[in-house]
Amino acid sequence: MSNQISKLDEQIKKLEREKKIFEHSLSKIDRKKRTRRLIQIGALSEKYFDLYHNDLHEVEEVFSQFANYVKANKLEKHKKREG
């Protein structure tokens, strides 16, 4: 009886380790996807707003200058709902 309990405890520990490894790999995949998306958005921003030679502060000023207009005039098909 005690032997079965220890075997089950070992299985539980093994499954918990596997779960942790799997969750970590999912998190890593999500981070890579987000990083790729941010790089692509940055590249498009440079391209369409001609921001190749501006520093981060100047880029932020340009974005804030147009942020309200873009939010108010975004096409319906581009509006995403959270949840």
N, C-alpha and C positions, 0 to 999 in steps of 0.2 A: 504494500500500500504506500509506504513512504517512498519507495523507488519510483512508483508511478507519478507521485506528486513532484518529485525532483525532475523527472523527465518532462512533465508538463510545464514546470517552471522554466526549464531550459528552452523548450519550444516557444514559450511566451517571450522570453528574452530575445531569442533569435528573430522572431516575427517583429518585435518592437524595433530591433536594429535594422531589419530590412525595410520597415515602414519609414524609419527616420532617413535612411539612405534614399529611398524613393521620393520622399517629400523634398529632400535637399536637391535632388536632380530636377524635380519639377520647378522648384524655385529658381534654380540655375538657368533652366530653359526660359522661364518667364523673364528673367533679367536680361538674357541675351536678346530676346524678341524686343523688349523695351529699348535696349541700347540701339539695336538696328533701326527701330522706328524713329528714335530721336535723331540719329545720324541722318536718316533720309529726310526728315522734316527740316533739319538744319541746312542740308544741301539744297533743298528746294527753296528755302527762304533766301539763301545767298543768291541763287539763280534768278528768282523772280523779282527780288527787291534790290538786286545789284549791291549786295552787302559784303562783297569779298574782302574789302579793305577796311571795314569798320570793326571797332573793338566791341566787346560785349555790352558795355554801357550804351553805346550808340545804337546798337541793334535793338536793345530793349526800348530805347526812346522811340524808334521807328515802329516797333510792334505796339507800344502803348498808344501811339498817335492814331493807329488804325484799328485798334482792338474793338472799340464800341461800334464802329461802322461794320466791321466784319461780323460781329455777333448779331447785330440787328438785321443784316441783309443776307445772312447765310441761306442758301437754298434749302428748302424743306427736306430734300433727299439727303442732305449732308448733316442734318441735325440728328444727333444720336441721343438716345434716352439712356439714363443710367438705370442699372438694376435689371 
